[in-house]
């Protein structure tokens, strides 16, 4: 089962908007070139980000702009905009053998741990803001 790239791609979009919005017109085509993906994928994500109030997209010549300060925008906000927060990271298999000693108990043994991992993941998203990623990005760009 492949994992979604929507969160990572959306962070890329937001970092590029921040970095380029005063230098270039940040369009879906411009962003798609940076991400090396189809502009339709970028437009779909921009639509979700705009619906959540994280960006403003001006059709035509306007381009995309952040609507929040980077320190007020967390990975959790981005995740909520583009992913389903009720979906679990790990889906346990549904059909275990009730006649097997392991099959009977595997869910009661494993599921609490998987739930803890899922909850820790969601909490960690709240602890990282776009401003810290911008600082890291700027430092990496300066090194190159």
C-alpha positions in Angstrom: 0.0 0.0 0.0 1.6 3.3 -1.0 1.7 6.2 1.4 0.3 9.5 0.3 2.7 12.3 -0.8 0.1 15.0 -0.4 1.5 16.3 2.9 5.1 16.5 1.6 4.0 17.9 -1.7 1.9 20.6 0.0 4.8 21.5 2.3 7.0 21.9 -0.9 4.3 24.1 -2.4 4.1 26.3 0.7 7.9 26.6 1.0 8.1 27.6 -2.6 5.3 30.1 -2.3 7.1 31.7 0.7 10.5 31.7 -1.1 9.5 32.9 -4.5 6.3 35.0 -4.0 8.3 38.3 -4.1 10.6 37.1 -6.9 8.4 35.3 -9.3 4.8 34.8 -10.1 4.0 31.6 -8.2 1.6 29.7 -10.5 0.7 26.0 -10.5 2.9 25.5 -13.5 5.8 27.2 -11.7 5.3 25.1 -8.6 4.8 21.9 -10.7 8.2 22.6 -12.3 9.8 22.8 -8.8 8.1 19.6 -7.7 8.5 17.8 -11.0 4.8 16.9 -11.2 1.8 17.7 -13.3 0.3 21.2 -12.7 -3.1 19.5 -12.2 -1.8 17.8 -9.1 -0.5 21.2 -7.8 -3.9 22.9 -8.6 -5.8 20.2 -6.7 -3.6 20.7 -3.7 -3.7 24.5 -3.9 -7.5 24.2 -4.0 -7.5 22.2 -0.8 -5.0 24.6 0.9 -7.1 27.5 -0.2 -10.3 25.9 1.0 -8.6 25.5 4.4 -7.5 29.2 4.4 -3.8 28.5 4.2 -3.2 30.1 0.8 -4.9 32.6 -1.5 -4.8 31.8 -5.2 -5.5 34.6 -7.6 -6.4 33.2 -11.0 -4.6 34.5 -14.1 -1.7 36.8 -13.3 -2.0 36.8 -9.5 -0.3 33.6 -8.4 -0.4 32.0 -5.0 0.2 33.6 -1.6 0.3 32.5 2.0 -2.6 33.7 4.1 -1.0 32.9 7.5 2.3 33.8 9.0 4.7 30.8 8.8 5.1 30.6 12.6 1.3 30.2 12.8 1.1 27.5 10.3 1.9 23.9 11.5 2.3 20.6 9.7 -1.0 19.7 11.4 -2.8 22.5 9.6 -1.4 21.4 6.3 -2.2 17.7 7.1 -5.8 18.6 7.9 -6.1 20.5 4.6 -4.9 17.7 2.4 -5.3 14.4 4.3 -8.1 12.6 6.2 -7.1 12.8 9.8 -9.4 9.9 10.7 -7.4 7.5 8.5 -5.0 5.4 10.4 -1.3 5.1 9.4 -1.3 1.4 9.7 -4.3 -0.7 8.8 -4.4 -4.1 10.6 -5.5 -7.0 8.5 -9.1 -7.8 9.1 -9.4 -11.6 8.7 -7.5 -13.3 11.4 -8.1 -17.0 12.2 -10.2 -17.2 15.5 -9.1 -20.8 15.8 -5.4 -19.9 15.9 -4.0 -18.9 19.3 -2.1 -15.9 17.7 -5.0 -15.0 15.3 -7.4 -14.7 18.3 -5.2 -12.2 20.2 -3.1 -10.4 17.6 -5.4 -7.4 17.5 -5.6 -7.0 21.3 -1.7 -7.1 21.4 -0.9 -5.0 18.4 -3.7 -2.5 17.9 -3.0 -0.4 21.1 0.6 0.1 20.0 -0.5 1.1 16.5 -3.0 3.5 17.9 -0.3 5.1 20.1 2.0 5.5 17.1 -0.8 7.1 15.1 -1.6 9.5 18.0 2.1 10.4 18.5 2.4 11.1 14.8 -0.5 13.5 14.8 0.8 15.3 17.9 4.3 15.6 16.3 2.7 17.4 13.3 1.4 20.1 15.7 4.9 20.7 17.1 6.5 21.7 13.7 5.6 25.0 12.1 6.4 26.3 8.6 8.7 28.9 10.0 11.1 26.3 11.3 11.1 24.6 7.9 11.8 27.9 6.2 14.8 28.5 8.5 16.1 25.0 7.6 15.4 25.6 3.9 17.2 29.0 4.0 20.2 27.5 5.8 20.4 24.7 3.2 20.1 27.2 0.3 22.9 29.3 1.8 25.2 26.3 2.0 24.7 25.5 -1.7 
